[in-house]
Amino acid sequence: MTGSKLDLYLSKGYFRMQQEVFTCYAVLFEDTVCPVHWLRIVLADVSFGKEQLRLFRINESFSVTVKPLLITDEMEALYATYKGGITFDAPESVESCLLNGSTNTVFDTYAIEIRDENVLIAVGIFDNGAQSIAGIMNFYHPAYRRHSLGKYLMLLKINQARHQQKTYYYPGYLASKYTKFNYKLFACEAATEVFDAYRDQWYPFAWETVNGLAAEILSDE
């Protein structure tokens, strides 16, 4: 699932789950049906504001590397520490999220590693398409919470994609009635689009649009 094939699936509101792709229109959170809204960021339209530039400034002492993904014990240990500090459901491990026992991958996957001196403190994982990337995982050491490394990794993924002259960055979805995914708008809301699965169209992100799409989804439940 690489190149233009991945681009096509992403453009239709599909996303990676282990070694396959899936889509959905609603999820159940806290016994509430929450309509799902798939997002993408138009890279040519991205402009970073004060909050985004602040993250580059406060994290400039850390080293950043981008390389093909290799799941290591160091990475899994960091993820386990991260998972122990969050309050929402998450995969058991990096391996279970991406491979689930498979020895080969059908995706072209890369990792952004952030280190404080020699210590791994954050990892962002993304899949490469021909004209797009899909952000799959971000995790970090809870001791660095004030550095907003999850959001910082989104910005680094955008810069990496722009360096590769991609067109879109797909960060996943947000859900109506469940605000924990709203951070996906942080990078640049003005450059973000939302998918209308009923009409196979992407629209500029606006809460009015999202609320209208949510009403349609709920009317079909």
KAURBEL-V248798 format. One record per residue. RES is the residue in three letters. PSI is psi as a letter, one per 30 degrees, with the letter a starting at -180 (none if undefined). Layout:
BEGIN
<<RES & PSI> <RES & PSI>>
END
This chain:
BEGIN
<<MET & i> <THR & l> <GLY & b> <SER & f> <LYS & e> <LEU & e> <ASP & e> <LEU & e> <TYR & e> <LEU & e> <SER & f> <LYS & g> <GLY & g> <TYR & l> <PHE & l> <ARG & k> <MET & j> <GLN & c> <GLN & g> <GLU & a> <VAL & l> <PHE & l> <THR & l> <CYS & l> <TYR & f> <ALA & l> <VAL & l> <LEU & j> <PHE & k> <GLU & h> <ASP & g> <THR & k> <VAL & j> <CYS & j> <PRO & k> <VAL & k> <HIS & j> <TRP & k> <LEU & l> <ARG & l> <ILE & k> <VAL & j> <LEU & e> <ALA & f> <ASP & f> <VAL & k> <SER & k> <PHE & k> <GLY & a> <LYS & e> <GLU & e> <GLN & e> <LEU & e> <ARG & e> <LEU & e> <PHE & e> <ARG & e> <ILE & f> <ASN & g> <GLU & f> <SER & f> <PHE & k> <SER & k> <VAL & k> <THR & k> <VAL & k> <LYS & l> <PRO & k> <LEU & k> <LEU & j> <ILE & j> <THR & l> <ASP & e> <GLU & e> <MET & e> <GLU & e> <ALA & e> <LEU & e> <TYR & e> <ALA & e> <THR & e> <TYR & e> <LYS & e> <GLY & f> <GLY & g> <ILE & l> <THR & g> <PHE & l> <ASP & k> <ALA & l> <PRO & l> <GLU & e> <SER & l> <VAL & e> <GLU & e> <SER & e> <CYS & e> <LEU & e> <LEU & e> <ASN & h> <GLY & f> <SER & k> <THR & f> <ASN & l> <THR & k> <VAL & f> <PHE & l> <ASP & j> <THR & k> <TYR & l> <ALA & k> <ILE & j> <GLU & k> <ILE & k> <ARG & k> <ASP & j> <GLU & c> <ASN & g> <VAL & k> <LEU & j> <ILE & f> <ALA & k> <VAL & k> <GLY & k> <ILE & k> <PHE & l> <ASP & k> <ASN & k> <GLY & a> <ALA & e> <GLN & g> <SER & l> <ILE & l> <ALA & k> <GLY & j> <ILE & e> <MET & k> <ASN & k> <PHE & l> <TYR & l> <HIS & k> <PRO & f> <ALA & f> <TYR & g> <ARG & e> <ARG & f> <HIS & f> <SER & h> <LEU & f> <GLY & e> <LYS & e> <TYR & e> <LEU & e> <MET & e> <LEU & e> <LEU & e> <LYS & e> <ILE & e> <ASN & e> <GLN & e> <ALA & e> <ARG & e> <HIS & e> <GLN & g> <GLN & h> <LYS & l> <THR & e> <TYR & k> <TYR & k> <TYR & j> <PRO & g> <GLY & b> <TYR & l> <LEU & l> <ALA & k> <SER & k> <LYS & g> <TYR & j> <THR & f> <LYS & f> <PHE & g> <ASN & f> <TYR & f> <LYS & f> <LEU & f> <PHE & e> <ALA & e> <CYS & j> <GLU & e> <ALA & f> <ALA & g> <THR & k> <GLU & l> <VAL & k> <PHE & k> <ASP & j> <ALA & f> <TYR & e> <ARG & g> <ASP & h> <GLN & k> <TRP & k> <TYR & l> <PRO & k> <PHE & k> <ALA & k> <TRP & e> <GLU & e> <THR & e> <VAL & e> <ASN & e> <GLY & e> <LEU & e> <ALA & e> <ALA & e> <GLU & e> <ILE & e> <LEU & e> <SER & f> <ASP & f> <GLU & none>>
END
